[in-house]
Amino acid sequence: MDKEMEQFQADLLTSVRQMKAGEKARTTKIEPTLAAVARTKVEMTQVAFSKLLGVSVRTLQEWEQGRRSPTGAAKTLLNIAIQNPMALRSFSQST
């Protein structure tokens, strides 16, 4: 067996032992984006929420995944959705 494979096996065995012992090598904390929090609060699908905001589904997905950030009126609407989700829900039902 070559050295690289032996090292891989040793590292894998060490990782399994650490896992069984409850040790953590690192912890990653992911913060949800403004758009993801807003849509969750309003309880809408991406399609429905993007129509309500007047943006494409792809734009909403980009915001939710943190690849782009909303600006201007869209950012204001997202903040309103977080603070008062019923306002946006009731607005979407009346249109």
N, CA, C and O atoms as CSV, one atom per row, in Angstrom:
chain,resi,resn,atom,element,x,y,z
A,1,MET,N,N,0.852,-1.177,0.000
A,1,MET,CA,C,0.000,0.000,0.000
A,1,MET,C,C,0.899,1.242,0.000
A,1,MET,O,O,1.917,1.275,0.690
A,2,ASP,N,N,0.521,2.250,-0.769
A,2,ASP,CA,C,1.372,3.430,-0.835
A,2,ASP,C,C,1.178,4.323,0.394
A,2,ASP,O,O,0.207,4.189,1.139
A,3,LYS,N,N,2.116,5.221,0.575
A,3,LYS,CA,C,2.135,6.104,1.753
A,3,LYS,C,C,0.878,6.975,1.834
A,3,LYS,O,O,0.347,7.203,2.921
A,4,GLU,N,N,0.414,7.453,0.698
A,4,GLU,CA,C,-0.763,8.331,0.689
A,4,GLU,C,C,-1.999,7.594,1.203
A,4,GLU,O,O,-2.774,8.161,1.973
A,5,MET,N,N,-2.190,6.366,0.800
A,5,MET,CA,C,-3.331,5.570,1.248
A,5,MET,C,C,-3.199,5.245,2.736
A,5,MET,O,O,-4.192,5.271,3.463
A,6,GLU,N,N,-1.999,4.944,3.190
A,6,GLU,CA,C,-1.783,4.670,4.616
A,6,GLU,C,C,-2.116,5.897,5.454
A,6,GLU,O,O,-2.734,5.780,6.513
A,7,GLN,N,N,-1.710,7.073,4.982
A,7,GLN,CA,C,-2.002,8.312,5.707
A,7,GLN,C,C,-3.501,8.587,5.728
A,7,GLN,O,O,-4.046,9.013,6.746
A,8,PHE,N,N,-4.158,8.344,4.612
A,8,PHE,CA,C,-5.606,8.529,4.534
A,8,PHE,C,C,-6.312,7.628,5.542
A,8,PHE,O,O,-7.207,8.077,6.259
A,9,GLN,N,N,-5.917,6.372,5.598
A,9,GLN,CA,C,-6.535,5.425,6.527
A,9,GLN,C,C,-6.281,5.827,7.977
A,9,GLN,O,O,-7.173,5.712,8.817
A,10,ALA,N,N,-5.071,6.297,8.274
A,10,ALA,CA,C,-4.747,6.724,9.632
A,10,ALA,C,C,-5.582,7.944,10.019
A,10,ALA,O,O,-6.100,8.022,11.133
A,11,ASP,N,N,-5.708,8.899,9.087
A,11,ASP,CA,C,-6.520,10.096,9.348
A,11,ASP,C,C,-7.986,9.732,9.545
A,11,ASP,O,O,-8.657,10.286,10.415
A,12,LEU,N,N,-8.473,8.813,8.745
A,12,LEU,CA,C,-9.858,8.373,8.855
A,12,LEU,C,C,-10.117,7.696,10.200
A,12,LEU,O,O,-11.138,7.946,10.840
A,13,LEU,N,N,-9.209,6.858,10.615
A,13,LEU,CA,C,-9.333,6.174,11.902
A,13,LEU,C,C,-9.301,7.184,13.053
A,13,LEU,O,O,-10.067,7.065,14.009
A,14,THR,N,N,-8.430,8.154,12.959
A,14,THR,CA,C,-8.364,9.209,13.986
A,14,THR,C,C,-9.679,9.978,14.043
A,14,THR,O,O,-10.176,10.284,15.127
A,15,SER,N,N,-10.249,10.293,12.871
A,15,SER,CA,C,-11.521,11.017,12.821
A,15,SER,C,C,-12.644,10.216,13.464
A,15,SER,O,O,-13.467,10.773,14.191
A,16,VAL,N,N,-12.684,8.921,13.205
A,16,VAL,CA,C,-13.721,8.065,13.796
A,16,VAL,C,C,-13.568,8.030,15.312
A,16,VAL,O,O,-14.562,8.109,16.033
A,17,ARG,N,N,-12.355,7.916,15.795
A,17,ARG,CA,C,-12.120,7.915,17.250
A,17,ARG,C,C,-12.556,9.234,17.881
A,17,ARG,O,O,-13.170,9.242,18.948
A,18,GLN,N,N,-12.240,10.344,17.223
A,18,GLN,CA,C,-12.647,11.657,17.736
A,18,GLN,C,C,-14.172,11.781,17.747
A,18,GLN,O,O,-14.754,12.310,18.694
A,19,MET,N,N,-14.801,11.295,16.699
A,19,MET,CA,C,-16.257,11.362,16.611
A,19,MET,C,C,-16.898,10.556,17.741
A,19,MET,O,O,-17.840,11.024,18.382
A,20,LYS,N,N,-16.393,9.353,17.985
A,20,LYS,CA,C,-16.935,8.511,19.047
A,20,LYS,C,C,-16.724,9.134,20.422
A,20,LYS,O,O,-17.531,8.939,21.331
A,21,ALA,N,N,-15.645,9.875,20.566
A,21,ALA,CA,C,-15.345,10.524,21.841
A,21,ALA,C,C,-16.104,11.838,22.004
A,21,ALA,O,O,-16.043,12.468,23.060
A,22,GLY,N,N,-16.814,12.246,20.965
A,22,GLY,CA,C,-17.592,13.487,21.036
A,22,GLY,C,C,-16.757,14.729,20.802
A,22,GLY,O,O,-17.202,15.839,21.092
A,23,GLU,N,N,-15.564,14.558,20.286
A,23,GLU,CA,C,-14.699,15.701,20.005
A,23,GLU,C,C,-15.103,16.338,18.687
A,23,GLU,O,O,-15.549,15.664,17.759
A,24,LYS,N,N,-14.937,17.643,18.629
A,24,LYS,CA,C,-15.272,18.374,17.416
A,24,LYS,C,C,-14.006,19.029,16.876
A,24,LYS,O,O,-13.271,19.686,17.614
A,25,ALA,N,N,-13.765,18.845,15.611
A,25,ALA,CA,C,-12.620,19.491,14.988
A,25,ALA,C,C,-12.932,20.963,14.724
A,25,ALA,O,O,-12.081,21.835,14.900
A,26,ARG,N,N,-14.163,21.218,14.302
A,26,ARG,CA,C,-14.590,22.600,14.069
A,26,ARG,C,C,-16.116,22.653,14.086
A,26,ARG,O,O,-16.793,21.646,13.873
A,27,THR,N,N,-16.622,23.810,14.335
A,27,THR,CA,C,-18.061,24.036,14.322
A,27,THR,C,C,-18.343,25.161,13.341
A,27,THR,O,O,-17.719,26.221,13.396
A,28,THR,N,N,-19.274,24.923,12.458
A,28,THR,CA,C,-19.655,25.941,11.487
A,28,THR,C,C,-21.059,26.411,11.819
A,28,THR,O,O,-21.988,25.613,11.936
A,29,LYS,N,N,-21.197,27.721,11.968
A,29,LYS,CA,C,-22.501,28.294,12.249
A,29,LYS,C,C,-22.941,29.101,11.035
A,29,LYS,O,O,-22.234,30.000,10.582
A,30,ILE,N,N,-24.108,28.769,10.521
A,30,ILE,CA,C,-24.631,29.456,9.345
A,30,ILE,C,C,-25.781,30.351,9.773
A,30,ILE,O,O,-26.762,29.894,10.359
A,31,GLU,N,N,-25.642,31.622,9.472
A,31,GLU,CA,C,-26.696,32.586,9.788
A,31,GLU,C,C,-27.627,32.702,8.589
A,31,GLU,O,O,-27.159,32.897,7.467
A,32,PRO,N,N,-28.928,32.588,8.801
A,32,PRO,CA,C,-29.853,32.750,7.671
A,32,PRO,C,C,-29.841,34.190,7.164
A,32,PRO,O,O,-29.625,35.128,7.932
A,33,THR,N,N,-30.072,34.349,5.887
A,33,THR,CA,C,-30.084,35.683,5.288
A,33,THR,C,C,-31.402,36.395,5.604
A,33,THR,O,O,-32.373,35.776,6.040
A,34,LEU,N,N,-31.409,37.685,5.376
A,34,LEU,CA,C,-32.607,38.497,5.582
A,34,LEU,C,C,-33.775,37.951,4.770
A,34,LEU,O,O,-34.897,37.863,5.270
A,35,ALA,N,N,-33.513,37.586,3.525
A,35,ALA,CA,C,-34.575,37.073,2.651
A,35,ALA,C,C,-35.114,35.738,3.149
A,35,ALA,O,O,-36.322,35.505,3.111
A,36,ALA,N,N,-34.237,34.870,3.610
A,36,ALA,CA,C,-34.674,33.556,4.099
A,36,ALA,C,C,-35.518,33.701,5.360
A,36,ALA,O,O,-36.529,33.017,5.518
A,37,VAL,N,N,-35.103,34.583,6.249
A,37,VAL,CA,C,-35.857,34.812,7.489
A,37,VAL,C,C,-37.228,35.397,7.152
A,37,VAL,O,O,-38.241,34.970,7.706
A,38,ALA,N,N,-37.256,36.365,6.253
A,38,ALA,CA,C,-38.512,37.018,5.890
A,38,ALA,C,C,-39.495,36.023,5.277
A,38,ALA,O,O,-40.668,35.999,5.650
A,39,ARG,N,N,-39.028,35.212,4.352
A,39,ARG,CA,C,-39.929,34.251,3.694
A,39,ARG,C,C,-40.430,33.216,4.686
A,39,ARG,O,O,-41.582,32.788,4.607
A,40,THR,N,N,-39.588,32.815,5.607
A,40,THR,CA,C,-40.004,31.859,6.637
A,40,THR,C,C,-41.092,32.460,7.519
A,40,THR,O,O,-42.073,31.793,7.848
A,41,LYS,N,N,-40.914,33.715,7.897
A,41,LYS,CA,C,-41.909,34.391,8.740
A,41,LYS,C,C,-43.259,34.510,8.033
A,41,LYS,O,O,-44.306,34.326,8.653
A,42,VAL,N,N,-43.232,34.816,6.741
A,42,VAL,CA,C,-44.466,35.008,5.981
A,42,VAL,C,C,-45.101,33.668,5.616
A,42,VAL,O,O,-46.283,33.610,5.278
A,43,GLU,N,N,-44.326,32.606,5.685
A,43,GLU,CA,C,-44.790,31.242,5.389
A,43,GLU,C,C,-45.294,31.108,3.958
A,43,GLU,O,O,-46.421,30.674,3.719
A,44,MET,N,N,-44.443,31.485,3.015
A,44,MET,CA,C,-44.791,31.391,1.598
A,44,MET,C,C,-43.731,30.578,0.861
A,44,MET,O,O,-42.598,30.440,1.321
A,45,THR,N,N,-44.124,30.050,-0.282
A,45,THR,CA,C,-43.163,29.386,-1.151
A,45,THR,C,C,-42.281,30.444,-1.804
A,45,THR,O,O,-42.598,31.634,-1.778
A,46,GLN,N,N,-41.179,30.001,-2.387
A,46,GLN,CA,C,-40.322,30.949,-3.099
A,46,GLN,C,C,-41.068,31.595,-4.262
A,46,GLN,O,O,-40.902,32.786,-4.523
A,47,VAL,N,N,-41.879,30.822,-4.952
A,47,VAL,CA,C,-42.627,31.356,-6.095
A,47,VAL,C,C,-43.594,32.446,-5.637
A,47,VAL,O,O,-43.616,33.538,-6.203
A,48,ALA,N,N,-44.387,32.149,-4.618
A,48,ALA,CA,C,-45.375,33.118,-4.130
A,48,ALA,C,C,-44.699,34.359,-3.557
A,48,ALA,O,O,-45.144,35.480,-3.806
A,49,PHE,N,N,-43.629,34.166,-2.791
A,49,PHE,CA,C,-42.954,35.298,-2.159
A,49,PHE,C,C,-42.263,36.168,-3.203
A,49,PHE,O,O,-42.265,37.393,-3.083
A,50,SER,N,N,-41.676,35.555,-4.221
A,50,SER,CA,C,-41.017,36.354,-5.259
A,50,SER,C,C,-42.048,37.182,-6.034
A,50,SER,O,O,-41.773,38.324,-6.402
A,51,LYS,N,N,-43.231,36.611,-6.284
A,51,LYS,CA,C,-44.292,37.370,-6.960
A,51,LYS,C,C,-44.735,38.547,-6.102
A,51,LYS,O,O,-44.947,39.650,-6.607
A,52,LEU,N,N,-44.873,38.306,-4.809
A,52,LEU,CA,C,-45.275,39.369,-3.897
A,52,LEU,C,C,-44.273,40.522,-3.898
A,52,LEU,O,O,-44.660,41.691,-3.859
A,53,LEU,N,N,-42.976,40.182,-3.944
A,53,LEU,CA,C,-41.930,41.209,-3.926
A,53,LEU,C,C,-41.692,41.825,-5.301
A,53,LEU,O,O,-41.068,42.879,-5.415
A,54,GLY,N,N,-42.195,41.160,-6.347
A,54,GLY,CA,C,-41.992,41.677,-7.703
A,54,GLY,C,C,-40.606,41.387,-8.252
A,54,GLY,O,O,-40.063,42.170,-9.033
A,55,VAL,N,N,-40.033,40.261,-7.843
A,55,VAL,CA,C,-38.716,39.852,-8.336
A,55,VAL,C,C,-38.820,38.431,-8.882
A,55,VAL,O,O,-39.794,37.726,-8.616
A,56,SER,N,N,-37.832,38.024,-9.630
A,56,SER,CA,C,-37.835,36.663,-10.156
A,56,SER,C,C,-37.517,35.673,-9.033
A,56,SER,O,O,-36.916,36.031,-8.020
A,57,VAL,N,N,-37.927,34.440,-9.234
A,57,VAL,CA,C,-37.622,33.385,-8.263
A,57,VAL,C,C,-36.111,33.254,-8.125
A,57,VAL,O,O,-35.595,33.063,-7.024
A,58,ARG,N,N,-35.410,33.358,-9.241
A,58,ARG,CA,C,-33.942,33.232,-9.223
A,58,ARG,C,C,-33.312,34.330,-8.363
A,58,ARG,O,O,-32.374,34.064,-7.612
A,59,THR,N,N,-33.815,35.548,-8.468
A,59,THR,CA,C,-33.296,36.647,-7.639
A,59,THR,C,C,-33.516,36.352,-6.168
A,59,THR,O,O,-32.617,36.546,-5.350
A,60,LEU,N,N,-34.708,35.883,-5.827
A,60,LEU,CA,C,-34.991,35.530,-4.433
A,60,LEU,C,C,-34.055,34.424,-3.960
A,60,LEU,O,O,-33.552,34.478,-2.838
A,61,GLN,N,N,-33.820,33.438,-4.791
A,61,GLN,CA,C,-32.904,32.354,-4.428
A,61,GLN,C,C,-31.489,32.883,-4.198
A,61,GLN,O,O,-30.803,32.450,-3.272
A,62,GLU,N,N,-31.064,33.802,-5.025
A,62,GLU,CA,C,-29.734,34.410,-4.865
A,62,GLU,C,C,-29.641,35.158,-3.530
A,62,GLU,O,O,-28.620,35.093,-2.847
A,63,TRP,N,N,-30.710,35.863,-3.168
A,63,TRP,CA,C,-30.741,36.557,-1.878
A,63,TRP,C,C,-30.696,35.567,-0.732
A,63,TRP,O,O,-29.933,35.739,0.220
A,64,GLU,N,N,-31.524,34.520,-0.826
A,64,GLU,CA,C,-31.603,33.550,0.263
A,64,GLU,C,C,-30.292,32.796,0.455
A,64,GLU,O,O,-29.944,32.423,1.575
A,65,GLN,N,N,-29.572,32.574,-0.627
A,65,GLN,CA,C,-28.314,31.842,-0.531
A,65,GLN,C,C,-27.121,32.755,-0.265
A,65,GLN,O,O,-25.989,32.283,-0.155
A,66,GLY,N,N,-27.368,34.045,-0.164
A,66,GLY,CA,C,-26.319,34.992,0.188
A,66,GLY,C,C,-25.380,35.357,-0.946
A,66,GLY,O,O,-24.333,35.957,-0.704
A,67,ARG,N,N,-25.727,35.012,-2.174
A,67,ARG,CA,C,-24.871,35.360,-3.307
A,67,ARG,C,C,-25.100,36.796,-3.762
A,67,ARG,O,O,-24.212,37.422,-4.341
A,68,ARG,N,N,-26.288,37.307,-3.497
A,68,ARG,CA,C,-26.623,38.708,-3.778
A,68,ARG,C,C,-27.380,39.245,-2.585
A,68,ARG,O,O,-27.908,38.482,-1.776
A,69,SER,N,N,-27.430,40.561,-2.478
A,69,SER,CA,C,-28.155,41.192,-1.372
A,69,SER,C,C,-29.220,42.127,-1.917
A,69,SER,O,O,-28.978,42.862,-2.874
A,70,PRO,N,N,-30.404,42.099,-1.305
A,70,PRO,CA,C,-31.450,43.023,-1.735
A,70,PRO,C,C,-31.086,44.457,-1.344
A,70,PRO,O,O,-30.381,44.687,-0.362
A,71,THR,N,N,-31.571,45.396,-2.118
A,71,THR,CA,C,-31.328,46.804,-1.813
A,71,THR,C,C,-32.640,47.568,-1.898
A,71,THR,O,O,-33.645,47.047,-2.382
A,72,GLY,N,N,-32.622,48.772,-1.437
A,72,GLY,CA,C,-33.751,49.684,-1.583
A,72,GLY,C,C,-35.069,49.164,-1.056
A,72,GLY,O,O,-35.166,48.690,0.077
A,73,ALA,N,N,-36.090,49.261,-1.904
A,73,ALA,CA,C,-37.453,48.904,-1.518
A,73,ALA,C,C,-37.565,47.425,-1.138
A,73,ALA,O,O,-38.306,47.075,-0.220
A,74,ALA,N,N,-36.838,46.566,-1.836
A,74,ALA,CA,C,-36.904,45.130,-1.530
A,74,ALA,C,C,-36.408,44.857,-0.110
A,74,ALA,O,O,-36.998,44.059,0.618
A,75,LYS,N,N,-35.344,45.512,0.269
A,75,LYS,CA,C,-34.802,45.336,1.623
A,75,LYS,C,C,-35.810,45.836,2.667
A,75,LYS,O,O,-35.979,45.221,3.720
A,76,THR,N,N,-36.462,46.934,2.371
A,76,THR,CA,C,-37.482,47.472,3.273
A,76,THR,C,C,-38.646,46.495,3.409
A,76,THR,O,O,-39.125,46.252,4.517
A,77,LEU,N,N,-39.105,45.934,2.291
A,77,LEU,CA,C,-40.200,44.959,2.343
A,77,LEU,C,C,-39.810,43.712,3.141
A,77,LEU,O,O,-40.628,43.166,3.882
A,78,LEU,N,N,-38.577,43.271,2.991
A,78,LEU,CA,C,-38.121,42.106,3.755
A,78,LEU,C,C,-38.128,42.402,5.251
A,78,LEU,O,O,-38.512,41.552,6.054
A,79,ASN,N,N,-37.706,43.604,5.623
A,79,ASN,CA,C,-37.733,43.983,7.039
A,79,ASN,C,C,-39.162,44.068,7.563
A,79,ASN,O,O,-39.427,43.676,8.700
A,80,ILE,N,N,-40.078,44.571,6.755
A,80,ILE,CA,C,-41.491,44.617,7.152
A,80,ILE,C,C,-42.019,43.198,7.324
A,80,ILE,O,O,-42.756,42.915,8.269
A,81,ALA,N,N,-41.643,42.310,6.413
A,81,ALA,CA,C,-42.091,40.918,6.498
A,81,ALA,C,C,-41.631,40.270,7.797
A,81,ALA,O,O,-42.362,39.482,8.398
A,82,ILE,N,N,-40.434,40.598,8.224
A,82,ILE,CA,C,-39.910,40.032,9.475
A,82,ILE,C,C,-40.648,40.610,10.673
A,82,ILE,O,O,-41.012,39.877,11.592
A,83,GLN,N,N,-40.869,41.915,10.670
A,83,GLN,CA,C,-41.508,42.580,11.807
A,83,GLN,C,C,-43.012,42.355,11.862
A,83,GLN,O,O,-43.587,42.288,12.949
A,84,ASN,N,N,-43.654,42.238,10.706
A,84,ASN,CA,C,-45.103,42.081,10.668
A,84,ASN,C,C,-45.501,41.166,9.507
A,84,ASN,O,O,-46.015,41.638,8.493
A,85,PRO,N,N,-45.269,39.869,9.652
A,85,PRO,CA,C,-45.559,38.949,8.548
A,85,PRO,C,C,-47.023,38.949,8.122
A,85,PRO,O,O,-47.324,38.716,6.951
A,86,MET,N,N,-47.927,39.205,9.046
A,86,MET,CA,C,-49.350,39.220,8.703
A,86,MET,C,C,-49.673,40.325,7.692
A,86,MET,O,O,-50.573,40.162,6.868
A,87,ALA,N,N,-48.953,41.434,7.747
A,87,ALA,CA,C,-49.200,42.532,6.810
A,87,ALA,C,C,-48.949,42.067,5.379
A,87,ALA,O,O,-49.747,42.355,4.487
A,88,LEU,N,N,-47.859,41.357,5.155
A,88,LEU,CA,C,-47.579,40.875,3.818
A,88,LEU,C,C,-48.485,39.731,3.424
A,88,LEU,O,O,-48.898,39.636,2.268
A,89,ARG,N,N,-48.801,38.860,4.368
A,89,ARG,CA,C,-49.710,37.747,4.065
A,89,ARG,C,C,-51.074,38.284,3.643
A,89,ARG,O,O,-51.643,37.824,2.652
A,90,SER,N,N,-51.600,39.253,4.388
A,90,SER,CA,C,-52.915,39.798,4.065
A,90,SER,C,C,-52.870,40.567,2.745
A,90,SER,O,O,-53.841,40.558,1.989
A,91,PHE,N,N,-51.743,41.233,2.466
A,91,PHE,CA,C,-51.601,41.951,1.201
A,91,PHE,C,C,-51.582,40.970,0.041
A,91,PHE,O,O,-52.177,41.239,-1.002
A,92,SER,N,N,-50.914,39.847,0.203
A,92,SER,CA,C,-50.828,38.878,-0.892
A,92,SER,C,C,-52.197,38.251,-1.184
A,92,SER,O,O,-52.467,37.862,-2.321
A,93,GLN,N,N,-53.040,38.153,-0.191
A,93,GLN,CA,C,-54.359,37.561,-0.379
A,93,GLN,C,C,-55.314,38.539,-1.045
A,93,GLN,O,O,-56.275,38.126,-1.695
A,94,SER,N,N,-55.053,39.842,-0.886
A,94,SER,CA,C,-55.962,40.838,-1.462
A,94,SER,C,C,-55.620,41.166,-2.904
A,94,SER,O,O,-56.412,41.817,-3.585
A,95,THR,N,N,-54.453,40.731,-3.392
A,95,THR,CA,C,-54.073,41.050,-4.783
A,95,THR,C,C,-54.393,39.923,-5.721
A,95,THR,O,O,-54.139,40.028,-6.921
